[in-house]
Amino acid sequence: MDEHLGYGRSERSDSDDYRNGYKPKRINSSFGSMDIQVPQDRKTTFEPQVVKKRQKDISSIDQKI
């Protein structure tokens, strides 16, 4: 999130896009389902890198680890 917004968590910025907490998400893997917290920003322009938006099944990630 720091890289996306261009400033650290406790730093001030003149940007109009700010952190906006986390959104709960339930994902499924070969080990079962689990709940995670995905960070979000005010403008919803942040793209998560590991578990993408609208992705629910991460079974293919298990093979890469």
BAVO-885509 format. One record per atom (N, C-alpha, C): x negated, y, z; residue in one letter. Coordinates in steps of 0.2 Angstrom, whole numbers, plus 5000, padded with zeros to 4 digits. Layout:
XYZa ...
END
This chain:
499649945000m 500050005000m 499650065000m 499050065004d 498550125004d 498350144997d 498150094993e 497950104986e 498450134982e 499050104983h 499650124979h 499850204980h 499850224986l 500050284988l 499450334988l 498850314988g 498250354987g 498050384994g 498250365000y 498050385006y 498150335011y 497750335017g 497850285022g 498450295026g 498550245031r 499150245035r 499250305039r 498750325042s 498850385047s 498650445044s 498450455038e 498250515035e 498850555032e 498850615032r 499350665029r 499250665021r 499750685018s 499650685010s 500250735008s 500050765002d 500550814999d 501050774994d 500950714994s 501350664990s 502050664992s 502550654987d 503250654989d 503450574989d 502950534989d 503150464990d 502750434997d 503150415001y 502950395008y 503150315009y 502750295014r 502950225016r 503650225019r 504050175018n 504650165021n 504850105024n 504350075028g 504450015032g 504349955028g 504749905030y 504649835027y 505349815026y 505449765021k 506049735019k 505949665020k 506449635024p 506349555025p 506549525019p 506149465018k 506249425012k 506149355013k 506649305011r 506549235012r 506249205006r 505749165006i 505449135001i 505349065002i 505349024996n 505248944997n 504648924994n 504348874997s 503648844995s 503748774996s 503248734994s 503248664995s 503248645002s 503048695007f 503048675014f 503748695017f 504248725013g 504848745016g 504948815015g 505548845018s 505648915017s 505348955023s 505249015022m 504949055027m 505149135026m 505149165031d 505349235031d 504749285031d 504649325026i 504149375026i 504349445027i 503949495028q 504049565028q 503649595022q 504049625017v 503749655011v 503749735012v 503149765012p 503149835013p 503449875007p 503749935008q 504149965003q 503950045004q 504050074998d 503950154998d 504650184996d 504650254998r 505250284996r 505550284989r 505050294985k 505250294978k 505350224975k 505250174978t 505250094976t 504850084970t 504250114970t 503750104964t 503250054966t 503150034972f 502649984975f 502849914972f 502349884969e 502349824966e 501949774970e 502249724974p 501849684978p 501449634974p 500849614976q 500349584972q 500449504973q 500549484978v 500549404980v 501249374978v 501749404981v 502449384980v 502849444977v 502949434970k 503249484966k 503949504968k 504149554966k 504849574967k 505349524963k 505849504966r 506349454964r 506149384964r 505449374966q 505249304966q 505449274973q 505749214972k 505949174978k 505549114979k 505249084974d 504949024974d 504149034973d 503749014978i 503049024978i 502648954978i 503048904975s 502748834975s 502048834971s 502048874966s 501448874961s 500848904965s 500948954970i 500448984973i 500048934978i 500448884980d 500148824984d 499548794981d 499648784974q 499148744970q 498548784969q 498548854970k 498048894968k 497548914975k 497848894981i 497548904987i 497048854988i 
END
